[in-house]
Amino acid sequence: MNNTTYNLIRFISAAAFALTLLTLPTFAQAQSLEVTFEDTPLFNVGNFLPGDSISKTVTVKNTSGQQQAVEAASANQYDEDGLGDQLDIDISAGGVPKYGDTLADFLTAGNVGLSSIDDQEEITYTFTVDFEETTGNAYQGKELGFDLCVGFAGGQMSCSHVPDDSTNGDNGGTGGSPLPDADGDGTPDEEDSSNDPTVAGVSTTTAPNLSSMLDNLDGALRNLLSGLGGSIAPEPRVAGAQDKYPGLPNTGDNSRSLTLIGFVFLALFSILRLSRYLLKRKIT
Amino acid sequence: MSKFRSIHFVIAAVILLGGLTIYGLLSSSQIFHTQSLSSGKYSTSSSAESITFATSSEPIQPKRLLIPKLNVDTDIEPVGIDVNGNMSAPVNWRNVSWYEPGFAPGDKGNAVFAGHLDWAGNTAVFWELDKLSAGDLIQINGDTGSLRYVVVLVEEIDYQLTDTASIFGPAASSQIKLITCDGNFISGDGTYEKRLVVTARLIASPDG
């Protein structure tokens, strides 16, 4: 193999690897489930104010060969300031509500059933977070965070930690509760190698490994909450208040002065012409 | 012939000097104003002190602005921002503009109005705004009622002020801000170097 061929193979390999990396954040595919995110990150919210609402969609396709039940859960929650009581989370599919509660309740609810999904069916879930309008100044500058986990009922619920370089730095650094434990063996699933289908022999049709998709989903939702925690400055919405104020108006063109100067020169010119005319007449 | 030329020069010089003198006189009030009001300086007159301020009131959609002291009684144009990101000036130089996306008169915040100083060779609606002082009354009429404000602050600010939250933002009570051009004209920028900002606070209506 000459150098040219070797370099070409290296180039193609690098390109393929880069393409894979680029594709992963927005589209993840496992053996039995495909998840497509509307945006990457799914939510990136700044300056979230009482009364504000944001919705994003996640599309799930079941390719497992049989009907499944989709569930969602949270992990690594931290909400020391009780901000979760002021935020509502609603999950719907096709305009039909699937789940709705305060974020605080969602964080402690464990696994939440969303809907069943037939084989080859594609469902778009809309995640909506609302900031309650009546929230007062007490919640200014407060933060909360959690990882979101999604999986099939009875299957593995695996949640990976979001890298600390998310929008708000190390939001997970406050500790939080253990990861969901779908199989009830007392070990958080991410740390529980028995749940790894490749190790434990769990059928991918009934317990698909969602870890790669969850990496994206919980990262996306984590970013939502990073946005909530890091960029949001909760304060009461006031009618007339703006996120950004305009510059000062330009209310003069100085044309009065310019006009005046114009008249001066016009008068000067006229008088000169008149004086020249009079002098000419005097000479003649 | 040289005698005639000399006469021409003398006449021209006299006219030019005369013109500049007239121009100076016409502009003198503005120049004096620039020098007499330092930024942030304000006072409250005895008449203002005797007035009961109100925190807020039912907001109104402003239609007309009245300043009795200046004989101003003009229409109000609701505006937004212009292509430069600034509050738009009124289209008609006889009117004032109101920054509609912001606060309305009566709201607990600053309702901002802008009027031209001069336009197309004319003195415009706020030509004499610098004559206002603390204690002067301003009235805003709307379809659903009228609100009266009293001047508490007259200040000059740089026209390039970037943080305008103090002008357009919330306030502890209902206020109005009247803005016009001030200072010297900067030909290169096509605008005046300063903005005159008159702040007036809502006063309680006589019936409570």
Interface residues (C-beta under 8 A of the other chain):
Chain A: V238 A239 G240 A241 Q242 Y245 P246 G247 L248 P249 N250 T251 G252 D253 N254 S255 R256 S257 L258 T259 L260 I261 F263 V264 F265 A267 L268 I271 L272 S275 R276 L279
Chain B: F4 I7 H8 I11 A12 I15 L16 G18 G19 L20 I22 Y23 L26 S27 P59 I81 D82 N84 G85 N86 M87 S88 A89 S97 Y99 P101 G102 F103 A104 D107 K108 G109 A111 A114 G115 H116 L117 D118 W119 A120 G121 N122 T123 A124 F126 I157 Y159 Q160 L161 T162 T164 A165 I167 F168 G169 P170 I179 T180 C181 F185 S187 G190 T191 Y192 R195
